[in-house]
Amino acid sequence: MKIGHVRERALGRWELRWRDAGHKLRTTTVSARSERDAHAQLVALAGAPASNAPHKMTVEDWLRSWHAALDVAAVTRLNYKSVIENWLIPELGAVRLRELSPIAVKGAFTRMATRGRKPSTLGQVRNVLASALREAERLDIIPRSPLDKLRGALPIAGSPAAQPADKATVDLALAQTPVNDPYRMGLLLALACGLRRGEICGLRWRDVEDDKIVVREQIVPLANGVIVKAPKYNSAREIRIGPKLAEALRQRRRALAEQLLAMGVRISRDNYVCARADGSQLHPKSLSAWLKRRGIGLHQVRHLNASMLIATQPLPIVSARLGHSRPDVTLRTYCHILPGQDDAAAEAIEASMS
């Protein structure tokens, strides 16, 4: 649906025209690098309250328009909306966007910290605000993001660096859990294949072969349920598996088939590998909670898998198995020194010198 009109008046200057909710014609001139950028500003302005030309637009107006135009996963959109509605709009929403200053931003974060908000939570708030202001700057709605002058000055904390899970703790959890338990299979898939949480819960029997699994889908939790979608970063892939995992998968399939048959249902290729006894889907958050009760973080198991592979396999192979876009992502995020690896490295150097 056409929402307005853009016209270049001079080099880098564009006239925007649109009708507001009251059908009144609105016109303004903005700076833009291209017609595409000018149209993006038109979309933002047309979605804002009718009276808001760029110089009148508030932080709330821009955040809502920016959020409406986001092309992100559903769960990310919900998280951003929560941050915008619960944190940013109450603190900064009434400020005019072009008048948003570093001192106003710092004051808002200081107030939130004083009220006991965790630095990690404030870090998430800062990231959402930074993305919105970066887009406003790119579209020349504001000359510069006020966050540029606040690096290191806000009471925030980044995400803590994940560490590999303790192998002994993982082995104990596996040993203490029945073979037919879906949570045990989920832990095995994380350990042997480095699958993400949603990929584990989204794996079906049609994706399992004698010597490999095929990662095609993931289950993403939402506030009101789950959705099935392609793996993160479009990382559909094949992962070779060894005889031990293949046998564990066969045992798991036999156990699930018996459980379903007792209810008069035959197992099918569309059933999930980590389904419950009644065939229902295992929720990703349920898997995380089960592991947490055993002192294990699922993402830590993924780090353990990556670190064990990096010690013995070429980096491109490790990156492909994990579903990363580039090997440098694997090296930067998942390279950890496991116990004994440094000793082995010293022994290898010593042997080369003899």
Secondary structure, 3 states (H helix, E strand, C coil): CCCEEEEEEECCEEEEEEECCCCCEEEEEEECCCHHHHHHHHHHHHHCCCCCCCCCCEHHHHHHHHHHCCCCCHHHHHHHHHHHHHHHHHHHCCCEHHHCCHHHHHHHHHHHHHCCCCHHHHHHHHHHHHHHHHHHHHCCCCCCCHHHHHCCCCCCCCCCCCCCCCHHHHHHHHHCCCCCCHHHHHHHHHHHHCCCHHHHHHCEHHHECCCEEEECCEEEEECCEEEEECCHHHCCEEEECCHHHHHHHHHHHHHHHHHHHCCCCCCCCCCECCCCCCCCCCCHHHHHHHHHCCCCCHHHHHHHHHHHHHCCCCHHHHHHHHCCCCHHHHHHHHCCCCCCHHHHHHHHHHHHHC
